[in-house]
Amino acid sequence: MEGSGPVLRQGCPFNDVRQKLRRVGLRPTRQRVSLGWVLFAKGDRHVSAEMLFDEAMRERIPVSLATIYNTLRQFTDAGLLRELAIDGSKTYFDTASHEHHHFVIEDENRVIDIPARDIDVATLPTPPEGYEIAHVDVVVRLRKVEG
């Protein structure tokens, strides 16, 4: 699991989180700022709602799991996070905003970035009339080699 070692904060103090929220049109409420700090202070990473809830509890941030889900949705809608739906049952939220793709390690609940330059998507289908391609996500699933 990512983040199981000691907590390493890589910047993003509360004031930076407030500015980040204002830039995307979100009011910097106490809960949004606190959850934004937990999300963004560790650098680029992938978290599930449950992982963020556990981290918030360790940081003594009083918040419900429903509030975590709502905040993650608001951050995603505002462009602060990318949503990664894995197998329809597991969703991760990516704090990295640059173009990239993902390895998903089966049975480990872990997601690793793949630089966009390492994936060649040569041709894409023409979208239906009235639609445009917003984003291409490539997910490569990995499993441990037996033996």
SVG drawing of the C-alpha trace seen along z (x, -y; Angstrom):
<svg xmlns="http://www.w3.org/2000/svg" viewBox="-24 -32 34 54">
<polyline fill="none" stroke="black" stroke-width="0.4" points="0.0,0.0 1.3,-3.5 1.8,-5.7 2.3,-2.9 5.7,-4.3 6.3,-7.5 4.4,-10.6 6.6,-12.8 5.0,-16.2 6.3,-17.7 4.9,-21.2 1.4,-22.3 0.8,-24.1 -2.8,-25.1 -2.4,-28.5 -1.4,-26.8 -4.4,-24.5 -6.7,-27.5 -5.3,-29.2 -5.6,-26.0 -9.3,-25.7 -10.0,-29.4 -8.3,-29.1 -10.8,-26.4 -13.8,-28.1 -14.2,-26.1 -14.8,-27.8 -12.0,-26.9 -14.0,-25.4 -12.2,-24.0 -12.9,-20.4 -11.9,-21.0 -8.6,-22.6 -7.9,-19.9 -8.6,-17.1 -6.7,-19.0 -3.7,-19.2 -3.8,-15.5 -4.3,-14.7 -1.7,-17.1 1.0,-17.4 2.6,-14.0 3.2,-14.8 1.7,-12.9 -0.1,-9.8 -3.2,-7.6 -5.7,-7.3 -9.1,-5.7 -11.8,-7.3 -11.2,-4.7 -7.4,-5.4 -8.1,-9.2 -10.6,-8.5 -8.0,-6.5 -5.4,-9.2 -7.9,-11.9 -8.6,-9.8 -4.9,-9.5 -4.6,-13.3 -7.6,-13.8 -9.7,-15.5 -13.3,-15.0 -15.0,-13.8 -17.4,-11.2 -16.8,-8.8 -19.7,-10.4 -17.9,-13.8 -14.7,-12.2 -16.7,-10.9 -18.3,-14.3 -15.0,-16.2 -13.3,-13.8 -16.1,-14.3 -15.9,-18.1 -12.1,-18.1 -12.4,-15.9 -15.2,-18.0 -13.0,-21.1 -10.0,-19.4 -7.8,-19.0 -7.9,-15.2 -8.3,-12.5 -10.6,-9.6 -9.4,-6.1 -12.2,-3.5 -10.5,-0.1 -12.7,2.9 -15.8,1.0 -15.5,1.8 -12.4,-0.1 -11.9,-3.9 -8.7,-5.8 -8.1,-9.5 -4.9,-10.7 -3.3,-14.0 -1.0,-14.3 -2.4,-16.6 0.2,-15.9 -0.6,-13.5 0.2,-10.0 -1.2,-6.4 -1.2,-3.7 0.0,-0.3 -2.4,1.4 -0.8,4.2 -3.4,6.9 -3.9,8.1 -1.9,5.2 -4.3,2.3 -1.5,0.3 -1.4,-2.1 1.9,-3.3 2.3,-6.1 3.4,-5.4 4.8,-8.5 2.6,-9.5 5.7,-9.2 6.0,-5.5 2.5,-4.7 1.8,-5.1 -1.8,-5.4 -1.4,-5.8 -5.1,-5.9 -8.3,-6.6 -11.8,-6.0 -13.8,-8.9 -16.2,-9.9 -19.9,-9.9 -21.4,-13.2 -21.7,-15.8 -18.8,-14.4 -15.1,-14.9 -12.4,-12.9 -11.7,-14.5 -9.0,-12.2 -7.4,-8.8 -6.6,-6.6 -4.5,-3.5 -4.4,-1.0 -1.9,1.8 -2.6,4.6 0.4,6.3 0.7,9.5 3.7,11.1 5.5,13.8 4.9,17.2 7.9,19.3"/>
</svg>
